[in-house]
Amino acid sequence: MSIKLSALLATVLLAACATRPPQLVPAAAPPTTHAKAIVGGLAAVPPEQQAKVNQDLIKHGYRARLNRGQIVYCRVEPVTGSRFESLNCQSEEQLQRVEQDVSSWQMHSTGGPRCGQVSEPNC
C-alpha cells in the first residue's frame, strides 16, 4: 500500500513541476487612457477655431472638441454608484445655462439677497 501511495505522490509532484506557472493578466489601463479613448471619438478643434475656445472651461477640466461642426466641451465624469465613467459633452451655452440654474437654485434655497427684509415673508 505504501508503495502505491509513494508512486502516486511522486507522479503528482512530477506533474506539478512539469507544468508552467499561470500567466498573470495585465492590469487594467489607468482612467486617463480610458478617458483619452472616449474623447478620441470626437474631432479636435482645428487651429483656425482655437480663438473661439473658452479658456475658463478648459481650466475647469473640459476638453474642447468638434461635434458636427460645433465646439463642445467634454469631460469624463464618474457615474454615481458605480466604477464606470461617462463622457459628458455640452456646448458653451448649455454649460452656462446649467451654471445659471445652479446659481438660481442656491439663491432660492438660501433665501436670496432679500432675505431679512419685511417684504419677503418666506425667509
LOGUDO-928691 format. One record per atom (N, C-alpha, C, O): residue number from 1; residue in one letter; atom name; z, y, x. Coordinates in steps of 0.05 Angstrom, whole numbers, padded with zeros to 5 digits, always signed. Layout:
! residues N
(NUM "A" "CA" (Z Y X))
...
//
This chain:
! residues 123
(1 "M" "N" (+00000 -00024 +00016))
(1 "M" "CA" (+00000 +00000 +00000))
(1 "M" "C" (+00000 +00025 +00017))
(1 "M" "O" (-00015 +00044 +00011))
(2 "S" "N" (+00016 +00026 +00038))
(2 "S" "CA" (+00017 +00049 +00055))
(2 "S" "C" (-00009 +00053 +00071))
(2 "S" "O" (-00015 +00076 +00078))
(3 "I" "N" (-00023 +00032 +00076))
(3 "I" "CA" (-00049 +00035 +00090))
(3 "I" "C" (-00069 +00049 +00072))
(3 "I" "O" (-00084 +00066 +00081))
(4 "K" "N" (-00069 +00041 +00046))
(4 "K" "CA" (-00087 +00054 +00027))
(4 "K" "C" (-00080 +00084 +00023))
(4 "K" "O" (-00098 +00101 +00022))
(5 "L" "N" (-00054 +00090 +00022))
(5 "L" "CA" (-00045 +00117 +00020))
(5 "L" "C" (-00052 +00133 +00045))
(5 "L" "O" (-00061 +00156 +00042))
(6 "S" "N" (-00049 +00122 +00068))
(6 "S" "CA" (-00056 +00135 +00093))
(6 "S" "C" (-00086 +00140 +00094))
(6 "S" "O" (-00095 +00161 +00103))
(7 "A" "N" (-00102 +00121 +00086))
(7 "A" "CA" (-00131 +00124 +00086))
(7 "A" "C" (-00140 +00146 +00067))
(7 "A" "O" (-00157 +00162 +00073))
(8 "L" "N" (-00127 +00146 +00043))
(8 "L" "CA" (-00134 +00167 +00023))
(8 "L" "C" (-00126 +00194 +00033))
(8 "L" "O" (-00142 +00213 +00030))
(9 "L" "N" (-00103 +00197 +00046))
(9 "L" "CA" (-00094 +00222 +00057))
(9 "L" "C" (-00112 +00232 +00079))
(9 "L" "O" (-00119 +00255 +00081))
(10 "A" "N" (-00121 +00214 +00096))
(10 "A" "CA" (-00139 +00220 +00118))
(10 "A" "C" (-00166 +00229 +00107))
(10 "A" "O" (-00178 +00248 +00118))
(11 "T" "N" (-00176 +00216 +00086))
(11 "T" "CA" (-00201 +00224 +00073))
(11 "T" "C" (-00200 +00252 +00061))
(11 "T" "O" (-00218 +00268 +00064))
(12 "V" "N" (-00177 +00257 +00048))
(12 "V" "CA" (-00174 +00284 +00035))
(12 "V" "C" (-00172 +00305 +00057))
(12 "V" "O" (-00185 +00326 +00054))
(13 "L" "N" (-00158 +00301 +00078))
(13 "L" "CA" (-00156 +00321 +00099))
(13 "L" "C" (-00182 +00325 +00113))
(13 "L" "O" (-00189 +00348 +00120))
(14 "L" "N" (-00197 +00304 +00117))
(14 "L" "CA" (-00224 +00306 +00130))
(14 "L" "C" (-00243 +00322 +00112))
(14 "L" "O" (-00258 +00339 +00121))
(15 "A" "N" (-00242 +00316 +00086))
(15 "A" "CA" (-00259 +00331 +00067))
(15 "A" "C" (-00251 +00361 +00066))
(15 "A" "O" (-00269 +00378 +00065))
(16 "A" "N" (-00225 +00366 +00067))
(16 "A" "CA" (-00216 +00394 +00066))
(16 "A" "C" (-00225 +00409 +00090))
(16 "A" "O" (-00231 +00433 +00089))
(17 "C" "N" (-00224 +00397 +00113))
(17 "C" "CA" (-00232 +00410 +00138))
(17 "C" "C" (-00262 +00413 +00140))
(17 "C" "O" (-00272 +00431 +00154))
(18 "A" "N" (-00277 +00397 +00126))
(18 "A" "CA" (-00306 +00398 +00128))
(18 "A" "C" (-00319 +00419 +00110))
(18 "A" "O" (-00341 +00427 +00114))
(19 "T" "N" (-00304 +00427 +00090))
(19 "T" "CA" (-00316 +00447 +00071))
(19 "T" "C" (-00313 +00475 +00082))
(19 "T" "O" (-00295 +00481 +00098))
(20 "R" "N" (-00330 +00493 +00073))
(20 "R" "CA" (-00329 +00521 +00081))
(20 "R" "C" (-00308 +00536 +00065))
(20 "R" "O" (-00303 +00529 +00042))
(21 "P" "N" (-00296 +00557 +00077))
(21 "P" "CA" (-00277 +00573 +00062))
(21 "P" "C" (-00292 +00589 +00040))
(21 "P" "O" (-00315 +00595 +00044))
(22 "P" "N" (-00279 +00596 +00018))
(22 "P" "CA" (-00293 +00611 -00003))
(22 "P" "C" (-00300 +00638 +00007))
(22 "P" "O" (-00286 +00651 +00022))
(23 "Q" "N" (-00324 +00648 -00002))
(23 "Q" "CA" (-00334 +00674 +00006))
(23 "Q" "C" (-00320 +00695 -00011))
(23 "Q" "O" (-00317 +00692 -00035))
(24 "L" "N" (-00312 +00717 +00002))
(24 "L" "CA" (-00299 +00738 -00013))
(24 "L" "C" (-00320 +00755 -00027))
(24 "L" "O" (-00342 +00760 -00016))
(25 "V" "N" (-00314 +00763 -00051))
(25 "V" "CA" (-00332 +00780 -00067))
(25 "V" "C" (-00328 +00809 -00057))
(25 "V" "O" (-00305 +00818 -00055))
(26 "P" "N" (-00349 +00824 -00052))
(26 "P" "CA" (-00346 +00851 -00043))
(26 "P" "C" (-00332 +00868 -00064))
(26 "P" "O" (-00336 +00863 -00088))
(27 "A" "N" (-00316 +00887 -00055))
(27 "A" "CA" (-00302 +00905 -00074))
(27 "A" "C" (-00322 +00922 -00089))
(27 "A" "O" (-00344 +00927 -00080))
(28 "A" "N" (-00313 +00931 -00112))
(28 "A" "CA" (-00330 +00949 -00129))
(28 "A" "C" (-00335 +00975 -00114))
(28 "A" "O" (-00319 +00984 -00098))
(29 "A" "N" (-00357 +00988 -00121))
(29 "A" "CA" (-00364 +01013 -00108))
(29 "A" "C" (-00344 +01035 -00117))
(29 "A" "O" (-00335 +01034 -00140))
(30 "P" "N" (-00338 +01054 -00100))
(30 "P" "CA" (-00320 +01075 -00109))
(30 "P" "C" (-00332 +01091 -00131))
(30 "P" "O" (-00356 +01092 -00135))
(31 "P" "N" (-00315 +01105 -00147))
(31 "P" "CA" (-00325 +01120 -00170))
(31 "P" "C" (-00345 +01141 -00164))
(31 "P" "O" (-00363 +01147 -00180))
(32 "T" "N" (-00344 +01153 -00140))
(32 "T" "CA" (-00363 +01174 -00133))
(32 "T" "C" (-00391 +01162 -00131))
(32 "T" "O" (-00410 +01176 -00140))
(33 "T" "N" (-00394 +01138 -00121))
(33 "T" "CA" (-00421 +01125 -00121))
(33 "T" "C" (-00430 +01120 -00149))
(33 "T" "O" (-00454 +01125 -00155))
(34 "H" "N" (-00412 +01111 -00166))
(34 "H" "CA" (-00420 +01106 -00194))
(34 "H" "C" (-00428 +01133 -00208))
(34 "H" "O" (-00447 +01133 -00223))
(35 "A" "N" (-00413 +01154 -00202))
(35 "A" "CA" (-00419 +01180 -00214))
(35 "A" "C" (-00446 +01189 -00205))
(35 "A" "O" (-00462 +01200 -00221))
(36 "K" "N" (-00453 +01185 -00180))
(36 "K" "CA" (-00479 +01194 -00170))
(36 "K" "C" (-00501 +01177 -00183))
(36 "K" "O" (-00523 +01188 -00189))
(37 "A" "N" (-00496 +01152 -00188))
(37 "A" "CA" (-00516 +01135 -00201))
(37 "A" "C" (-00521 +01144 -00230))
(37 "A" "O" (-00543 +01144 -00239))
(38 "I" "N" (-00499 +01152 -00244))
(38 "I" "CA" (-00502 +01161 -00271))
(38 "I" "C" (-00518 +01188 -00272))
(38 "I" "O" (-00537 +01190 -00288))
(39 "V" "N" (-00510 +01207 -00255))
(39 "V" "CA" (-00523 +01233 -00255))
(39 "V" "C" (-00552 +01230 -00245))
(39 "V" "O" (-00568 +01248 -00250))
(40 "G" "N" (-00557 +01210 -00229))
(40 "G" "CA" (-00584 +01206 -00218))
(40 "G" "C" (-00606 +01203 -00238))
(40 "G" "O" (-00629 +01207 -00231))
(41 "G" "N" (-00600 +01197 -00264))
(41 "G" "CA" (-00620 +01195 -00284))
(41 "G" "C" (-00632 +01221 -00293))
(41 "G" "O" (-00653 +01222 -00305))
(42 "L" "N" (-00619 +01243 -00287))
(42 "L" "CA" (-00629 +01270 -00294))
(42 "L" "C" (-00641 +01283 -00269))
(42 "L" "O" (-00633 +01277 -00247))
(43 "A" "N" (-00660 +01300 -00274))
(43 "A" "CA" (-00673 +01314 -00252))
(43 "A" "C" (-00656 +01336 -00240))
(43 "A" "O" (-00641 +01349 -00255))
(44 "A" "N" (-00657 +01339 -00214))
(44 "A" "CA" (-00643 +01362 -00201))
(44 "A" "C" (-00656 +01388 -00209))
(44 "A" "O" (-00680 +01388 -00215))
(45 "V" "N" (-00641 +01409 -00208))
(45 "V" "CA" (-00652 +01436 -00214))
(45 "V" "C" (-00670 +01444 -00191))
(45 "V" "O" (-00661 +01445 -00168))
(46 "P" "N" (-00695 +01451 -00196))
(46 "P" "CA" (-00713 +01459 -00175))
(46 "P" "C" (-00705 +01486 -00162))
(46 "P" "O" (-00691 +01502 -00176))
(47 "P" "N" (-00712 +01491 -00138))
(47 "P" "CA" (-00703 +01515 -00123))
(47 "P" "C" (-00710 +01541 -00138))
(47 "P" "O" (-00695 +01561 -00137))
(48 "E" "N" (-00733 +01542 -00152))
(48 "E" "CA" (-00740 +01567 -00166))
(48 "E" "C" (-00722 +01574 -00190))
(48 "E" "O" (-00722 +01596 -00200))
(49 "Q" "N" (-00707 +01554 -00199))
(49 "Q" "CA" (-00688 +01559 -00222))
(49 "Q" "C" (-00659 +01559 -00213))
(49 "Q" "O" (-00641 +01561 -00230))
(50 "Q" "N" (-00654 +01557 -00187))
(50 "Q" "CA" (-00626 +01557 -00177))
(50 "Q" "C" (-00612 +01583 -00183))
(50 "Q" "O" (-00587 +01583 -00187))
(51 "A" "N" (-00626 +01606 -00186))
(51 "A" "CA" (-00613 +01631 -00192))
(51 "A" "C" (-00601 +01631 -00220))
(51 "A" "O" (-00583 +01646 -00225))
(52 "K" "N" (-00611 +01614 -00238))
(52 "K" "CA" (-00602 +01613 -00265))
(52 "K" "C" (-00577 +01596 -00268))
(52 "K" "O" (-00564 +01596 -00289))
(53 "V" "N" (-00569 +01581 -00248))
(53 "V" "CA" (-00546 +01563 -00249))
(53 "V" "C" (-00520 +01579 -00249))
(53 "V" "O" (-00517 +01596 -00232))
(54 "N" "N" (-00502 +01573 -00267))
(54 "N" "CA" (-00476 +01586 -00269))
(54 "N" "C" (-00458 +01574 -00248))
(54 "N" "O" (-00449 +01551 -00250))
(55 "Q" "N" (-00452 +01590 -00227))
(55 "Q" "CA" (-00435 +01580 -00205))
(55 "Q" "C" (-00406 +01576 -00212))
(55 "Q" "O" (-00393 +01560 -00200))
(56 "D" "N" (-00397 +01589 -00233))
(56 "D" "CA" (-00369 +01584 -00242))
(56 "D" "C" (-00366 +01556 -00253))
(56 "D" "O" (-00346 +01543 -00248))
(57 "L" "N" (-00386 +01546 -00267))
(57 "L" "CA" (-00385 +01519 -00277))
(57 "L" "C" (-00387 +01499 -00254))
(57 "L" "O" (-00374 +01478 -00255))
(58 "I" "N" (-00403 +01505 -00234))
(58 "I" "CA" (-00405 +01488 -00210))
(58 "I" "C" (-00377 +01486 -00197))
(58 "I" "O" (-00369 +01464 -00187))
(59 "K" "N" (-00363 +01508 -00195))
(59 "K" "CA" (-00336 +01509 -00183))
(59 "K" "C" (-00316 +01492 -00199))
(59 "K" "O" (-00297 +01483 -00188))
(60 "H" "N" (-00322 +01489 -00225))
(60 "H" "CA" (-00304 +01473 -00242))
(60 "H" "C" (-00312 +01443 -00243))
(60 "H" "O" (-00302 +01429 -00261))
(61 "G" "N" (-00329 +01435 -00225))
(61 "G" "CA" (-00335 +01406 -00223))
(61 "G" "C" (-00360 +01397 -00237))
(61 "G" "O" (-00365 +01373 -00238))
(62 "Y" "N" (-00375 +01415 -00249))
(62 "Y" "CA" (-00400 +01407 -00262))
(62 "Y" "C" (-00423 +01407 -00242))
(62 "Y" "O" (-00422 +01420 -00221))
(63 "R" "N" (-00443 +01391 -00248))
(63 "R" "CA" (-00468 +01390 -00232))
(63 "R" "C" (-00491 +01399 -00250))
(63 "R" "O" (-00494 +01389 -00272))
(64 "A" "N" (-00506 +01417 -00240))
(64 "A" "CA" (-00529 +01427 -00255))
(64 "A" "C" (-00552 +01408 -00253))
(64 "A" "O" (-00559 +01398 -00231))
(65 "R" "N" (-00564 +01401 -00276))
(65 "R" "CA" (-00586 +01382 -00277))
(65 "R" "C" (-00606 +01393 -00298))
(65 "R" "O" (-00599 +01410 -00314))
(66 "L" "N" (-00630 +01383 -00297))
(66 "L" "CA" (-00651 +01389 -00317))
(66 "L" "C" (-00653 +01367 -00336))
(66 "L" "O" (-00656 +01343 -00329))
(67 "N" "N" (-00653 +01373 -00362))
(67 "N" "CA" (-00657 +01354 -00383))
(67 "N" "C" (-00677 +01366 -00402))
(67 "N" "O" (-00671 +01385 -00417))
(68 "R" "N" (-00701 +01355 -00402))
(68 "R" "CA" (-00723 +01365 -00419))
(68 "R" "C" (-00729 +01394 -00414))
(68 "R" "O" (-00734 +01409 -00432))
(69 "G" "N" (-00728 +01402 -00389))
(69 "G" "CA" (-00734 +01430 -00381))
(69 "G" "C" (-00711 +01449 -00384))
(69 "G" "O" (-00715 +01473 -00377))
(70 "Q" "N" (-00689 +01441 -00394))
(70 "Q" "CA" (-00666 +01459 -00398))
(70 "Q" "C" (-00644 +01452 -00378))
(70 "Q" "O" (-00639 +01428 -00372))
(71 "I" "N" (-00631 +01473 -00367))
(71 "I" "CA" (-00609 +01468 -00348))
(71 "I" "C" (-00585 +01459 -00364))
(71 "I" "O" (-00576 +01473 -00383))
(72 "V" "N" (-00574 +01436 -00356))
(72 "V" "CA" (-00549 +01426 -00368))
(72 "V" "C" (-00529 +01422 -00346))
(72 "V" "O" (-00536 +01419 -00323))
(73 "Y" "N" (-00504 +01422 -00354))
(73 "Y" "CA" (-00482 +01419 -00334))
(73 "Y" "C" (-00468 +01392 -00341))
(73 "Y" "O" (-00458 +01388 -00363))
(74 "C" "N" (-00468 +01375 -00321))
(74 "C" "CA" (-00458 +01348 -00325))
(74 "C" "C" (-00432 +01343 -00309))
(74 "C" "O" (-00429 +01354 -00287))
(75 "R" "N" (-00415 +01327 -00320))
(75 "R" "CA" (-00391 +01319 -00306))
(75 "R" "C" (-00383 +01291 -00316))
(75 "R" "O" (-00385 +01285 -00340))
(76 "V" "N" (-00375 +01274 -00297))
(76 "V" "CA" (-00366 +01247 -00304))
(76 "V" "C" (-00337 +01249 -00310))
(76 "V" "O" (-00320 +01259 -00294))
(77 "E" "N" (-00330 +01240 -00334))
(77 "E" "CA" (-00302 +01242 -00344))
(77 "E" "C" (-00292 +01214 -00352))
(77 "E" "O" (-00307 +01198 -00362))
(78 "P" "N" (-00266 +01209 -00348))
(78 "P" "CA" (-00255 +01183 -00356))
(78 "P" "C" (-00254 +01181 -00386))
(78 "P" "O" (-00250 +01200 -00400))
(79 "V" "N" (-00259 +01156 -00396))
(79 "V" "CA" (-00257 +01151 -00425))
(79 "V" "C" (-00227 +01144 -00430))
(79 "V" "O" (-00216 +01127 -00418))
(80 "T" "N" (-00216 +01158 -00449))
(80 "T" "CA" (-00187 +01155 -00455))
(80 "T" "C" (-00182 +01126 -00464))
(80 "T" "O" (-00196 +01115 -00481))
(81 "G" "N" (-00161 +01114 -00452))
(81 "G" "CA" (-00153 +01087 -00459))
(81 "G" "C" (-00168 +01065 -00445))
(81 "G" "O" (-00165 +01042 -00452))
(82 "S" "N" (-00185 +01072 -00425))
(82 "S" "CA" (-00200 +01051 -00410))
(82 "S" "C" (-00203 +01060 -00382))
(82 "S" "O" (-00195 +01082 -00373))
(83 "R" "N" (-00216 +01043 -00367))
(83 "R" "CA" (-00222 +01050 -00339))
(83 "R" "C" (-00251 +01057 -00335))
(83 "R" "O" (-00261 +01061 -00313))
(84 "F" "N" (-00265 +01060 -00358))
(84 "F" "CA" (-00293 +01068 -00357))
(84 "F" "C" (-00296 +01098 -00354))
(84 "F" "O" (-00277 +01113 -00359))
(85 "E" "N" (-00320 +01106 -00346))
(85 "E" "CA" (-00326 +01134 -00343))
(85 "E" "C" (-00350 +01140 -00360))
(85 "E" "O" (-00366 +01123 -00366))
(86 "S" "N" (-00352 +01165 -00369))
(86 "S" "CA" (-00374 +01173 -00386))
(86 "S" "C" (-00386 +01199 -00374))
(86 "S" "O" (-00372 +01217 -00365))
(87 "L" "N" (-00412 +01201 -00375))
(87 "L" "CA" (-00426 +01224 -00366))
(87 "L" "C" (-00428 +01244 -00389))
(87 "L" "O" (-00439 +01237 -00410))
(88 "N" "N" (-00417 +01268 -00386))
(88 "N" "CA" (-00417 +01288 -00406))
(88 "N" "C" (-00435 +01311 -00397))
(88 "N" "O" (-00428 +01325 -00377))
(89 "C" "N" (-00457 +01315 -00410))
(89 "C" "CA" (-00475 +01337 -00403))
(89 "C" "C" (-00478 +01356 -00427))
(89 "C" "O" (-00482 +01348 -00450))
(90 "Q" "N" (-00475 +01382 -00422))
(90 "Q" "CA" (-00477 +01402 -00442))
(90 "Q" "C" (-00491 +01427 -00431))
(90 "Q" "O" (-00490 +01432 -00406))
(91 "S" "N" (-00503 +01443 -00448))
(91 "S" "CA" (-00515 +01468 -00440))
(91 "S" "C" (-00493 +01488 -00435))
(91 "S" "O" (-00470 +01484 -00443))
(92 "E" "N" (-00500 +01510 -00422))
(92 "E" "CA" (-00480 +01531 -00417))
(92 "E" "C" (-00470 +01543 -00443))
(92 "E" "O" (-00446 +01549 -00446))
(93 "E" "N" (-00487 +01545 -00463))
(93 "E" "CA" (-00479 +01556 -00489))
(93 "E" "C" (-00459 +01537 -00503))
(93 "E" "O" (-00439 +01546 -00514))
(94 "Q" "N" (-00464 +01511 -00501))
(94 "Q" "CA" (-00445 +01492 -00513))
(94 "Q" "C" (-00418 +01493 -00499))
(94 "Q" "O" (-00397 +01492 -00513))
(95 "L" "N" (-00418 +01495 -00473))
(95 "L" "CA" (-00392 +01497 -00458))
(95 "L" "C" (-00377 +01522 -00465))
(95 "L" "O" (-00353 +01522 -00467))
(96 "Q" "N" (-00392 +01545 -00469))
(96 "Q" "CA" (-00379 +01570 -00476))
(96 "Q" "C" (-00367 +01568 -00504))
(96 "Q" "O" (-00345 +01578 -00509))
(97 "R" "N" (-00381 +01554 -00523))
(97 "R" "CA" (-00371 +01551 -00550))
(97 "R" "C" (-00346 +01534 -00550))
(97 "R" "O" (-00327 +01539 -00565))
(98 "V" "N" (-00345 +01513 -00534))
(98 "V" "CA" (-00321 +01496 -00532))
(98 "V" "C" (-00298 +01512 -00521))
(98 "V" "O" (-00276 +01510 -00531))
(99 "E" "N" (-00303 +01528 -00500))
(99 "E" "CA" (-00282 +01545 -00489))
(99 "E" "C" (-00272 +01565 -00510))
(99 "E" "O" (-00248 +01570 -00511))
(100 "Q" "N" (-00290 +01577 -00526))
(100 "Q" "CA" (-00281 +01596 -00547))
(100 "Q" "C" (-00264 +01581 -00568))
(100 "Q" "O" (-00244 +01592 -00577))
(101 "D" "N" (-00273 +01557 -00575))
(101 "D" "CA" (-00258 +01542 -00595))
(101 "D" "C" (-00230 +01535 -00585))
(101 "D" "O" (-00210 +01537 -00600))
(102 "V" "N" (-00228 +01528 -00560))
(102 "V" "CA" (-00201 +01521 -00548))
(102 "V" "C" (-00184 +01547 -00548))
(102 "V" "O" (-00160 +01546 -00554))
(103 "S" "N" (-00196 +01569 -00539))
(103 "S" "CA" (-00181 +01594 -00539))
(103 "S" "C" (-00171 +01602 -00567))
(103 "S" "O" (-00149 +01611 -00570))
(104 "S" "N" (-00189 +01599 -00586))
(104 "S" "CA" (-00182 +01605 -00613))
(104 "S" "C" (-00160 +01588 -00624))
(104 "S" "O" (-00141 +01597 -00637))
(105 "W" "N" (-00161 +01562 -00618))
(105 "W" "CA" (-00141 +01543 -00626))
(105 "W" "C" (-00114 +01550 -00613))
(105 "W" "O" (-00093 +01550 -00626))
(106 "Q" "N" (-00115 +01556 -00587))
(106 "Q" "CA" (-00090 +01564 -00573))
(106 "Q" "C" (-00078 +01589 -00585))
(106 "Q" "O" (-00054 +01591 -00588))
(107 "M" "N" (-00095 +01608 -00591))
(107 "M" "CA" (-00086 +01634 -00602))
(107 "M" "C" (-00074 +01629 -00630))
(107 "M" "O" (-00053 +01640 -00636))
(108 "H" "N" (-00086 +01612 -00646))
(108 "H" "CA" (-00076 +01606 -00672))
(108 "H" "C" (-00050 +01591 -00672))
(108 "H" "O" (-00032 +01596 -00687))
(109 "S" "N" (-00049 +01571 -00654))
(109 "S" "CA" (-00025 +01554 -00653))
(109 "S" "C" (+00000 +01568 -00641))
(109 "S" "O" (+00022 +01560 -00647))
(110 "T" "N" (-00005 +01589 -00625))
(110 "T" "CA" (+00018 +01604 -00614))
(110 "T" "C" (+00025 +01629 -00630))
(110 "T" "O" (+00043 +01643 -00623))
(111 "G" "N" (+00010 +01634 -00651))
(111 "G" "CA" (+00016 +01657 -00668))
(111 "G" "C" (-00002 +01681 -00661))
(111 "G" "O" (-00002 +01700 -00677))
(112 "G" "N" (-00016 +01680 -00640))
(112 "G" "CA" (-00035 +01702 -00633))
(112 "G" "C" (-00021 +01727 -00624))
(112 "G" "O" (+00004 +01728 -00621))
(113 "P" "N" (-00037 +01748 -00618))
(113 "P" "CA" (-00026 +01772 -00607))
(113 "P" "C" (-00010 +01789 -00628))
(113 "P" "O" (+00006 +01806 -00620))
(114 "R" "N" (-00014 +01784 -00654))
(114 "R" "CA" (+00000 +01800 -00674))
(114 "R" "C" (+00027 +01788 -00681))
(114 "R" "O" (+00041 +01799 -00698))
(115 "C" "N" (+00035 +01766 -00670))
(115 "C" "CA" (+00060 +01753 -00677))
(115 "C" "C" (+00083 +01773 -00671))
(115 "C" "O" (+00084 +01785 -00649))
(116 "G" "N" (+00101 +01775 -00689))
(116 "G" "CA" (+00124 +01793 -00686))
(116 "G" "C" (+00121 +01818 -00702))
(116 "G" "O" (+00141 +01833 -00706))
(117 "Q" "N" (+00097 +01823 -00712))
(117 "Q" "CA" (+00093 +01846 -00729))
(117 "Q" "C" (+00100 +01839 -00758))
(117 "Q" "O" (+00098 +01816 -00766))
(118 "V" "N" (+00109 +01859 -00773))
(118 "V" "CA" (+00117 +01854 -00801))
(118 "V" "C" (+00093 +01845 -00818))
(118 "V" "O" (+00097 +01830 -00837))
(119 "S" "N" (+00069 +01855 -00812))
(119 "S" "CA" (+00046 +01849 -00828))
(119 "S" "C" (+00036 +01820 -00826))
(119 "S" "O" (+00020 +01811 -00841))
(120 "E" "N" (+00046 +01805 -00806))
(120 "E" "CA" (+00038 +01777 -00802))
(120 "E" "C" (+00061 +01759 -00810))
(120 "E" "O" (+00080 +01755 -00794))
(121 "P" "N" (+00060 +01748 -00835))
(121 "P" "CA" (+00083 +01731 -00844))
(121 "P" "C" (+00083 +01703 -00833))
(121 "P" "O" (+00104 +01690 -00835))
(122 "N" "N" (+00063 +01693 -00820))
(122 "N" "CA" (+00062 +01665 -00811))
(122 "N" "C" (+00071 +01661 -00783))
(122 "N" "O" (+00066 +01640 -00771))
(123 "C" "N" (+00085 +01680 -00771))
(123 "C" "CA" (+00094 +01677 -00743))
(123 "C" "C" (+00119 +01660 -00742))
(123 "C" "O" (+00129 +01655 -00720))
//
